[in-house]
Every structure is written in C-alpha cells, then in structure tokens.
C-alpha cells in the first residue's frame, strides 16, 4: 500500500508539471484526477489521505489558485484564493472601528487623547519650572521683606 501511495504522489506530481506547462485542459485534467482517485480506491480499499486529496483539489482549481490578479474578486463570480492571496487580502482590510472614527471628509473625529510626555520633555519642563520658581521666590521675598517706614508730615 505504501508503494502505491508513493506511485500516486508521483502521478500527481507529473500531472502538476503537465498542467504548469499548459498541456492539459481542465476537462481532461478532472478526468485524470478522478481516475487516479478511483484507481487508488480500487487497489487499497480506502480513499487517499487528506494531504493527497488536497493536492488533487489544488490541481482541480489550478487556474483559480494561480490567478495573481489583485482584483480577482470583481473579475470572477466565485473567486478562490490561495493561502498567500488570502493572507494579503486580510492584511489590506481595515477594521470597522476606523470607519466609525473617520468621516467622509477624511478627518479623524474620535475624541482627542493626550500623549504621554517623554522623560526628556519632563526633565526639560522641571528645569524651566525650577528657574521660574527661583525668580518668583526672589520677587516674593523682596516684596515681603521689612520695608522702611516713611513718615510724612503734612501741614505745619
């Protein structure tokens, strides 16, 4: 059975190469794939394993899976994506959250949030605050220190 399984994989590989060379139209290819599966079932009494069936289904859908056009969805009624195409499409999609926050005018209308200051900005602010505090303290000290009393006599 293992020998026949290896032969089946070799047959699938040969079929795949013939398809890539463009030697086999879809109708002929589907017949050959079905014949391979039936022959395997007749010899072993069981259907091929999942990996083999997946390889066969990829051969059935060769044109759809090998179509690399980026706008495949609008060109065909029921498009099939390969795993990489599906991943690329998923990366390009945007969540609905973005559409909730952005208006038709292109502006972001979500409530603004403050960013956190960096350590450098905090140190710079502290430095300037200390300088200002020193100046304020000096002015306050001059204003509140004991002032000489000036007496003026009016009249005589």
JOFEN-V258730 format. One record per residue. N is the residue number from 1. RES is the residue in one letter. PHI is phi in whole degrees, -180 to 180 (999 if undefined). Layout:
N | RES | PHI
N | RES | PHI
This chain:
1 | X | 999
2 | X | -63
3 | X | -65
4 | X | -70
5 | X | -65
6 | X | -64
7 | X | -63
8 | X | -63
9 | X | -65
10 | X | -64
11 | X | -63
12 | X | -65
13 | X | -64
14 | X | -62
15 | X | -62
16 | X | -63
17 | X | -66
18 | X | -65
19 | X | -67
20 | X | -65
21 | X | -77
22 | X | 83
23 | X | -87
24 | X | -131
25 | X | -71
26 | X | -60
27 | X | -61
28 | X | -66
29 | X | -61
30 | X | -62
31 | X | -63
32 | X | -66
33 | X | -65
34 | X | -64
35 | X | -63
36 | X | -60
37 | X | -66
38 | X | -66
39 | X | -64
40 | X | -63
41 | X | -66
42 | X | -65
43 | X | -76
44 | X | -103
45 | X | 84
46 | X | -142
47 | X | -77
48 | X | -61
49 | X | -71
50 | X | -63
51 | X | -64
52 | X | -66
53 | X | -64
54 | X | -66
55 | X | -61
56 | X | -66
57 | X | -67
58 | X | -64
59 | X | -69
60 | X | -64
61 | X | -103
62 | X | -57
63 | X | -63
64 | X | -67
65 | X | -76
66 | X | -93
67 | X | -72
68 | X | -100
69 | X | -62
70 | X | -67
71 | X | -105
72 | X | -61
73 | X | -65
74 | X | -81
75 | X | -85
76 | X | -123
77 | X | -71
78 | X | -124
79 | X | -76
80 | X | -109
81 | X | -112
82 | X | -76
83 | X | -62
84 | X | -70
85 | X | -65
86 | X | -64
87 | X | -66
88 | X | -63
89 | X | -65
90 | X | -65
91 | X | -66
92 | X | -79
93 | X | -73
94 | X | -118
95 | X | -72
96 | X | -70
97 | X | -59
98 | X | -65
99 | X | -71
100 | X | -72
101 | X | -95
102 | X | -103
103 | X | -88
104 | X | -70
105 | X | -77
106 | X | 89
107 | X | -87
108 | X | -90
109 | X | -105
110 | X | -74
111 | X | -59
112 | X | -68
113 | X | -125
114 | X | -81
115 | X | -88
116 | X | -81
117 | X | -73
118 | X | -79
119 | X | -60
120 | X | -64
121 | X | -64
122 | X | -62
123 | X | -63
124 | X | -65
125 | X | -63
126 | X | -62
127 | X | -62
128 | X | -67
129 | X | -65
130 | X | -64
131 | X | -64
132 | X | -63
133 | X | -62
134 | X | -63
135 | X | -64
136 | X | -61
137 | X | -61
138 | X | -65
139 | X | -63
140 | X | -64
141 | X | -62
142 | X | -65
143 | X | -71
144 | X | -95
145 | X | -71
146 | X | -65
147 | X | -101
148 | X | -68
149 | X | -87
150 | X | -102
151 | X | -109
152 | X | -124
153 | X | -106
154 | X | -109
155 | X | 102
156 | X | -41
